[in-house]
C-alpha cells in the first residue's frame, strides 16, 4: 500500500481553503486551492505546480464525530477518503509562548 501510486497518505485543508496532499508513494507534497459549493455539497480542488489547471471535484458528506467524507474521481480513478478534524489546540506552536514574529 505504501507504494500505491493512487493513494494519498495525507491531506490538509486550512480555513482559507488552501491545502496540500502527500501521495502515498512520494515524500513530496502538491498544493491546491479549494472552493466549496454548499448547495451541491461539493469541494473543488484546483491543483498547483505541475498539475496547474487540473480541478478535482469531490462530493462531501458530514459524518458523526467531526468526520468529513470526500468521494469523486482523480486521474480517472475513484477516490474516497474519510477526514477527521484536528483541534487547533493540538498544534504546539499555536499554544506555546514561542512566536515566529513579534
N, C-alpha and C positions, 0 to 999 in steps of 0.2 A: 504494500500500500504506500510506503514512503517513496517509492519510485514511480508512482502512478502520475502520468502527465496531466490527467484530467481532474485531479483532486486538489483542493486548496487546503492548506494547513491552518491558515488564519485569515480573518477579515476583520477590519476595524473601520468604523464609521464615526466621525465626530459630530458634534452638534451642528456644524456648518454644512454637513453633507459631504465633506471631503473624506477620503479614506484611502486604504491600501489593502492589497491582497498579497499573501505569501503562498505561492504554489507549493504543493507537497514535494515536488521533485527539484526545487530550486531554492537556494538561500536568498535570492534577491526578490524584492517586492515590486509590484507595479501599482501606481496610483490611479485614482479616479476621482471625479466629482459626481455628485448624485443629485437627483431631483425626485421628489415624491409626489405622486398623484393620488391624493387621499380618496377621491371619488371612485377611482378604479382599483384602489389598493395595489398600486404598482410603484416599484422603485426602479429608476433608470440610472444605471451606472455608465458614465461617459469616461472611457479609459483614456489615459495619457501615455506619454512615452512612445514606444514603437507601435503601440496599438491605438494611437490617437485617431479619433474619428470613429472608433468602434463603440457602439452602445449596447449594453446588455439590459434587457427589460425583464424584471423579476416580479412575480406576483407575491404579495406578502399577506400573512395572517398573524395576528397576535394570539399567542397561546398563554396558558397559565404560567405563573412563576416568572414573569418578565422575560418570556422567550418570544423570539420572532422567527417565523419560518419563511424562507425565501425559496421560490420554485420558478424555474424558467429554463432557457437554453443559453449555452455559451460554447462557441466554436462548434456548433452542430450537435453538442451533447446535452442531454437533460441534466440539469443540476437541481439539487435540493439541499438546503442547509438549515440547520437549527441553531440560531444565535442566542446567547444569553447576555443580559445587561450586566455590566460591571459597575458597581457603585463608585463614584468619584472618590469617595473616602478611602478606597483601596489603593489609590495611587500615592505612593510615599512622598514624592516631590511636592504634591499639592498640599500635603498636610504637615510638612516639616517646616522648620524655621529657615531653612536654606532657600535663598531666592536667586534666580539667574540674573535678574536686573533689579535695581533699586531706584 
